[in-house]
Amino acid sequence: MRNTLIFSCFLVLFSCSQKSEEEKPAIKWNQEKSVHLNKELAIEEELQIKMFIERYRQWKFETTGTGLRMCFLEKGTGELAAVGDVVQVEAKYALLDGTLCHQTEADEIEEFTVDKSDIESGVQEAIKKMHVGDKVKLIIPFRLAQGLVGNLQEIPPLATLVVDLNLIGN
């Protein structure tokens, strides 16, 4: 009796799984669809960035060739950061809606090597345009930030970042 019950359950499960497999539509994804999706994401992100900038007209953003937006809040008088420099920064990372993702602790300074670390490429690009003492506000498109998946901890997928960055030393 017990064996018959187990066998019957097995048949039911097996037949259900076969139906589920047969009912699933085939996914037809190709490079053209990927390109189209990326273009759509870029258009949507650009609109969100423009709406953000419109709300904060007091900040005068410059746009680089990659799409990074930079606004110098304070100009420093120190040396220009260069590739290979170990820089010390204070940073605050937020989403366009103001949600805080990460912030340097009040009694700490973050360090990284310019263009030789895993810091967002948008931050790497910006830091090479900064002198010691500069304070900037950045808008970093997701492709220059944490990309499609985020960092799985603080930054969500497809996140456009607003970064306050202070170059303290190099």
C-alpha positions in Angstrom: 0.0 0.0 0.0 2.8 2.4 1.0 4.7 1.7 -2.2 1.6 2.3 -4.3 1.1 5.6 -2.6 4.7 6.7 -3.2 4.5 5.5 -6.8 1.3 7.4 -7.3 2.8 10.6 -5.9 5.8 10.2 -8.1 3.6 9.8 -11.2 1.6 12.9 -10.3 4.7 15.0 -9.7 6.4 13.7 -12.9 3.3 14.4 -15.0 2.9 17.9 -13.6 6.6 18.8 -14.2 6.3 17.6 -17.8 3.2 19.8 -18.4 5.0 22.8 -16.9 8.0 22.3 -19.2 5.8 21.9 -22.2 3.8 25.1 -21.3 6.8 27.3 -21.0 7.4 29.5 -24.0 10.8 29.4 -25.6 12.9 32.5 -24.8 14.2 34.0 -28.0 16.8 36.6 -27.0 19.4 38.0 -29.3 21.9 40.8 -29.6 19.3 43.1 -31.4 16.9 42.7 -28.4 19.8 43.4 -26.0 20.7 46.6 -27.9 17.1 47.7 -28.0 16.7 47.1 -24.2 19.9 49.0 -23.5 18.7 52.0 -25.6 15.4 52.0 -23.8 17.1 51.9 -20.4 19.4 54.8 -21.4 16.5 56.9 -22.6 14.6 56.4 -19.4 17.6 57.1 -17.3 18.4 60.3 -19.2 14.9 61.5 -18.5 15.2 60.8 -14.8 18.6 62.7 -14.7 17.1 65.7 -16.6 14.2 65.8 -14.1 16.7 65.7 -11.2 18.8 68.5 -12.7 15.6 70.6 -13.3 14.7 70.3 -9.6 18.1 71.5 -8.5 18.9 74.3 -10.8 21.3 75.9 -8.3 23.8 73.2 -9.3 25.5 73.8 -12.7 26.4 70.4 -14.0 28.9 69.8 -16.8 28.4 66.7 -18.9 31.4 64.7 -20.0 31.6 62.6 -23.1 30.7 59.4 -21.2 27.5 61.0 -19.7 28.9 61.7 -16.2 27.6 65.0 -14.8 29.9 67.1 -12.5 29.2 70.2 -10.5 32.0 71.8 -8.7 30.7 73.0 -5.3 34.1 74.2 -4.0 37.4 74.6 -5.9 40.5 73.4 -4.2 44.0 74.7 -4.8 46.0 71.5 -4.4 47.5 69.1 -6.9 45.4 67.5 -9.7 44.8 63.8 -9.1 46.4 61.5 -11.6 46.3 57.9 -12.7 48.1 55.8 -10.1 47.8 58.3 -7.3 46.5 57.0 -4.0 43.8 59.5 -3.1 41.9 60.2 0.1 38.3 61.1 -0.2 35.1 61.6 1.7 32.0 60.4 -0.2 28.3 60.2 0.1 26.4 57.9 -2.4 22.6 58.3 -2.9 20.0 57.5 -5.4 18.2 60.2 -7.5 15.3 60.1 -5.0 17.7 60.9 -2.1 17.9 57.4 -0.7 21.3 57.1 1.0 23.3 54.1 -0.1 26.7 54.7 1.5 28.6 57.4 3.3 32.1 57.8 4.6 31.9 57.7 8.4 32.5 61.1 10.1 35.9 60.1 11.6 37.2 58.1 8.5 38.7 58.8 5.1 38.4 56.4 2.2 41.5 55.6 0.0 41.8 54.2 -3.4 44.3 54.1 -6.3 43.1 56.1 -9.3 42.3 53.8 -12.2 43.6 50.8 -10.4 40.8 49.9 -8.0 37.3 48.7 -8.1 35.7 52.1 -7.4 33.0 53.1 -9.9 34.3 54.2 -13.3 32.3 57.5 -12.9 34.2 58.3 -9.7 37.5 57.3 -11.3 36.7 59.7 -14.2 35.7 62.5 -12.0 38.7 62.2 -9.6 41.1 62.8 -12.5 39.4 66.2 -13.1 39.7 67.2 -9.4 42.4 69.1 -7.4 43.0 68.5 -3.7 40.4 70.5 -1.9 37.7 70.2 -4.6 34.2 69.2 -3.6 31.9 68.0 -6.4 28.5 66.6 -6.9 28.3 63.9 -9.5 25.4 62.2 -11.3 26.7 58.8 -12.4 24.6 56.9 -14.9 24.3 53.2 -13.9 26.6 52.1 -16.7 29.4 54.1 -15.0 28.3 53.1 -11.5 27.3 49.6 -10.4 25.7 48.6 -13.7 22.9 46.2 -14.3 23.1 44.3 -11.0 24.2 46.9 -8.4 26.5 45.7 -5.7 23.9 43.4 -4.1 24.4 45.2 -0.7 23.9 48.9 -0.7 23.2 49.9 -4.3 20.3 48.4 -6.3 20.3 47.2 -9.9 20.3 49.9 -12.6 20.9 52.7 -10.0 21.8 56.2 -11.1 24.0 57.6 -8.3 24.3 61.1 -6.9 27.7 61.3 -5.3 29.1 64.1 -3.1 32.9 63.7 -3.4 35.5 65.6 -1.5 39.2 65.1 -2.6 41.2 65.5 0.6 44.6 64.4 -0.5 46.7 62.5 -3.0 
